[in-house]
Amino acid sequence: MKLLSRTLVDLSSKNTGNLTGHISVYKMDNGNLYYVYFIEARYYASKEIDPITKKIIKERGSISNYHYSVDLFFNDKARHLGWPGKSFTYRPNP
């Protein structure tokens, strides 16, 4: 797998408190995209997506006590903060 992009994400809300996470996007050897989600530097979930059809092929998640809004926040582009010291131009559409 090759790292294509990563971004910090603001996951804060009244339900989650002050919380940050990040998303790392990889290109797999078979051409699919692999998204890995972290909350406070701990694995949260991942999904494999076909880059042409945008369909989810596989999803995995950890057992967590986080509010369901965290899933929504990861997909909200307005909460994406970029990555300090590194500029990525590739922005896939999950």
C-alpha positions in Angstrom: 0.0 0.0 0.0 1.1 3.6 -0.7 0.1 6.5 1.5 -1.8 9.0 -0.7 -3.1 11.6 1.8 -3.9 12.2 5.4 -5.7 15.0 7.3 -6.5 16.0 10.8 -10.2 16.1 11.7 -12.0 18.2 14.3 -14.3 15.7 16.1 -15.3 18.1 18.9 -19.0 18.6 19.9 -21.0 18.8 23.0 -21.4 15.0 23.0 -17.7 14.2 22.3 -16.0 17.1 24.1 -12.6 18.3 22.8 -11.6 15.5 20.4 -9.4 15.2 17.3 -8.7 12.5 14.9 -7.2 11.9 11.5 -7.8 10.0 8.3 -5.0 8.3 6.3 -5.8 7.2 2.7 -3.8 4.5 1.0 -3.8 3.1 -2.5 -3.8 -0.7 -2.4 -1.9 -2.9 -4.8 -5.2 -3.8 -6.5 -6.0 -0.1 -7.1 -8.6 0.2 -4.4 -8.5 3.0 -1.8 -8.1 2.1 1.8 -9.2 4.7 4.5 -8.0 4.3 8.0 -9.6 6.4 10.8 -8.0 7.3 14.1 -9.3 9.1 17.2 -6.7 10.6 19.4 -4.0 8.5 17.7 -5.9 5.2 18.3 -7.4 3.0 15.5 -11.1 3.6 15.1 -12.2 2.1 11.8 -11.3 1.4 8.2 -12.9 0.8 4.8 -11.8 -0.3 1.4 -13.5 1.5 -1.5 -13.5 0.8 -5.3 -12.2 4.1 -6.8 -14.3 3.8 -9.9 -17.7 2.9 -8.5 -17.1 4.5 -5.0 -18.7 1.4 -3.5 -17.5 0.1 -0.1 -15.9 -3.3 -0.5 -15.0 -3.9 3.2 -15.5 -2.1 6.5 -13.9 -2.7 9.9 -14.4 -1.0 13.1 -13.2 -1.1 16.7 -15.4 -1.4 19.7 -15.7 2.1 21.1 -17.9 4.2 23.3 -17.8 7.2 21.0 -21.0 9.0 20.1 -22.3 8.1 16.6 -21.8 11.8 15.5 -18.0 11.0 15.2 -18.8 9.0 12.1 -20.6 12.0 10.6 -17.7 14.3 11.5 -15.1 12.2 9.7 -17.1 12.7 6.5 -17.7 16.4 6.9 -15.1 18.1 4.8 -15.5 21.4 6.7 -14.0 19.6 9.7 -10.9 18.5 7.8 -7.9 20.6 9.0 -5.1 19.4 6.7 -1.8 18.0 7.9 0.9 20.1 9.5 4.1 20.4 7.6 2.9 18.3 4.6 0.9 19.2 1.6 -1.1 16.5 -0.3 -3.0 17.3 -3.5 -4.8 14.1 -3.8 -8.3 14.4 -2.4 -10.4 11.3 -3.0 -14.2 11.3 -2.6 -15.1 8.6 -0.1 
